[in-house]
Amino acid sequence: MNNSTFTTQGGIKIEKSITPLDAEHALDKIYQYIDTKKGALFVSNYEVPDRYSRWDLGFVHPALELIARKRQFEINALNPNGTR
């Protein structure tokens, strides 16, 4: 696992952690929970050699939720990590 942290000019602390996964099974946990828990799955199958590559990005149990309705916008903490 590769971890790093940095603080933005505005004082926001960013913590990043990268865990290598087996590509064939990387999204198994996302598929297991995405229909019953909060989260998202984004997939791009568009590929152009030397320019664009395919990618998948997913998460469940997020720390925050962002809600936009008409001209209103909310940010809500969903767990203790969302309040830090």
C-alpha positions in Angstrom: 0.0 0.0 0.0 1.3 3.5 -0.9 0.2 6.3 1.5 0.8 10.1 1.2 -0.6 13.3 2.7 -0.4 16.9 1.8 -2.2 20.2 2.8 -3.7 22.5 0.3 -3.0 26.3 0.3 -6.4 26.7 1.9 -5.5 24.4 4.8 -7.3 21.3 3.7 -5.5 18.1 4.6 -5.6 15.4 1.9 -4.8 11.8 2.7 -4.2 9.4 -0.2 -3.8 5.7 -0.1 -3.2 3.4 -3.1 -3.7 -0.3 -2.8 -2.8 -2.5 -5.9 -5.6 -4.8 -6.9 -6.0 -7.7 -9.2 -7.7 -6.1 -12.3 -10.0 -9.1 -12.8 -11.6 -8.8 -9.3 -11.0 -5.1 -8.5 -14.7 -4.2 -8.7 -16.2 -7.3 -7.0 -16.9 -5.5 -3.7 -18.4 -2.5 -5.5 -20.8 -4.8 -7.5 -21.7 -6.6 -4.2 -22.8 -3.4 -2.5 -23.7 -0.8 -5.1 -27.4 -1.6 -5.3 -28.0 -1.5 -1.5 -25.5 1.1 -0.2 -24.7 4.7 -1.1 -21.9 5.0 -3.6 -21.1 5.3 -7.3 -19.6 3.4 -10.2 -18.1 5.3 -13.2 -16.9 3.3 -16.2 -15.4 4.5 -19.5 -15.0 1.9 -22.3 -13.8 4.6 -24.8 -10.3 3.8 -26.0 -8.0 5.5 -28.5 -4.4 4.1 -28.6 -1.8 6.5 -27.1 -4.6 9.0 -26.2 -7.4 7.6 -24.1 -7.6 4.4 -22.1 -10.4 2.5 -20.5 -11.0 3.0 -16.8 -13.3 2.1 -13.9 -13.8 4.1 -10.7 -16.1 3.0 -7.9 -16.8 3.5 -4.2 -19.3 2.5 -1.5 -19.9 3.9 2.0 -18.6 7.4 1.2 -17.7 9.8 4.0 -19.7 12.6 2.4 -22.8 13.0 0.2 -23.3 15.9 -2.1 -26.9 16.8 -2.9 -27.9 19.4 -5.6 -31.5 20.3 -6.1 -32.3 23.3 -8.4 -30.4 26.2 -6.8 -29.7 24.4 -3.5 -26.5 22.5 -2.6 -25.9 20.4 0.5 -22.8 18.5 1.8 -23.7 16.0 4.5 -21.3 13.8 6.7 -22.3 10.2 6.5 -19.8 8.8 9.0 -17.1 10.2 11.4 -14.6 10.5 8.5 -16.9 13.1 6.9 -16.6 15.4 9.9 -12.8 15.7 9.9 
